[in-house]
Amino acid sequence: MGIALGAAYLIWLFQRTMLGELKEKNRGLKDLSWRESRSSRRYWCGFLDWFEPQPYFRVLDRSVAQIVERVHPGYYSERHLANPLAVPR
C-alpha cells in the first residue's frame, strides 16, 4: 500500500511542478543568468575531474572474476581476455 501511495504522490507532484499552469506570482521569475549557469557547469566538470572510477574497478576485478569463473569456467580464455585471477597481486 505504501508503494502505491508513494507512486501516486510522485505522479501528482510531477504533474503539479512540471506540467501545471504557471501561477501569476511566478511569471516574473527569470531563468538562470549566464553567471549562474556557468558556475554550475564549472562545479560539475570539477566533480567529473575528481571522480576517477578506475581504482574502484581494479578493486572489484578479482571478486568479479571469481564469480564469472564459477558460473562460466574458461570465460576469459575463450575470449582471449586477461584473467584477473592469473595476475599476481
C-alpha positions as CSV (number, residue, x, y, z in Angstrom):
1,M,0.0,0.0,0.0
2,G,2.9,2.3,0.8
3,I,4.4,1.8,-2.6
4,A,1.2,2.6,-4.4
5,L,0.6,5.7,-2.3
6,G,4.2,6.8,-2.8
7,A,3.9,6.3,-6.6
8,A,0.6,8.2,-6.7
9,Y,2.1,11.1,-4.7
10,L,5.1,11.3,-7.0
11,I,2.9,11.4,-10.1
12,W,0.8,14.1,-8.6
13,L,3.9,16.0,-7.6
14,F,5.4,15.7,-11.0
15,Q,2.2,16.9,-12.7
16,R,1.9,19.9,-10.4
17,T,5.5,21.0,-10.6
18,M,6.3,20.2,-14.3
19,L,3.1,20.2,-16.2
20,G,0.8,22.5,-14.3
21,E,-0.2,26.0,-15.2
22,L,2.2,28.8,-14.4
23,K,0.8,30.9,-11.5
24,E,0.7,34.7,-11.7
25,K,3.2,35.2,-8.9
26,N,5.8,33.0,-10.7
27,R,5.5,34.7,-14.1
28,G,8.1,37.3,-13.3
29,L,10.8,34.8,-12.3
30,K,13.8,34.7,-14.6
31,D,15.8,31.7,-15.8
32,L,19.4,31.2,-14.6
33,S,21.7,34.1,-15.5
34,W,24.8,33.3,-17.6
35,R,26.9,33.6,-14.5
36,E,24.8,31.0,-12.5
37,S,24.7,28.5,-15.4
38,R,28.5,28.9,-15.9
39,S,29.3,28.3,-12.3
40,S,27.1,25.2,-12.1
41,R,28.9,23.8,-15.1
42,R,32.2,24.5,-13.6
43,Y,31.4,22.6,-10.4
44,W,30.0,19.7,-12.4
45,C,33.2,19.5,-14.5
46,G,35.3,19.7,-11.4
47,F,33.4,16.8,-9.9
48,L,34.0,14.7,-13.0
49,D,37.7,15.6,-13.0
50,W,37.9,14.5,-9.3
51,F,36.0,11.2,-9.8
52,E,38.2,8.6,-11.4
53,P,36.4,5.2,-11.3
54,Q,39.4,3.1,-12.5
55,P,40.8,2.4,-9.0
56,Y,37.4,1.1,-7.8
57,F,37.1,-1.2,-10.8
58,R,40.5,-2.6,-10.0
59,V,39.4,-3.5,-6.5
60,L,36.4,-5.4,-7.9
61,D,38.3,-7.2,-10.7
62,R,39.3,-10.3,-8.7
63,S,36.0,-10.9,-7.0
64,V,34.0,-10.5,-10.2
65,A,36.4,-12.8,-12.0
66,Q,35.9,-15.4,-9.3
67,I,32.1,-15.3,-9.8
68,V,32.5,-15.4,-13.6
69,E,34.8,-18.4,-13.5
70,R,32.5,-20.2,-11.1
71,V,29.5,-19.6,-13.4
72,H,31.2,-20.0,-16.7
73,P,34.6,-21.8,-16.4
74,G,37.1,-20.7,-19.1
75,Y,35.3,-17.5,-19.9
76,Y,38.4,-15.4,-20.1
77,S,40.5,-17.9,-22.1
78,E,37.6,-18.4,-24.6
79,R,37.5,-14.7,-25.3
80,H,41.3,-14.2,-25.2
81,L,41.0,-11.8,-22.2
82,A,43.4,-11.3,-19.4
83,N,42.2,-13.2,-16.4
84,P,42.5,-11.1,-13.2
85,L,42.9,-14.3,-11.2
86,A,46.0,-15.3,-13.1
87,V,47.7,-11.9,-12.5
88,P,49.6,-11.9,-9.1
89,R,48.6,-9.3,-6.6
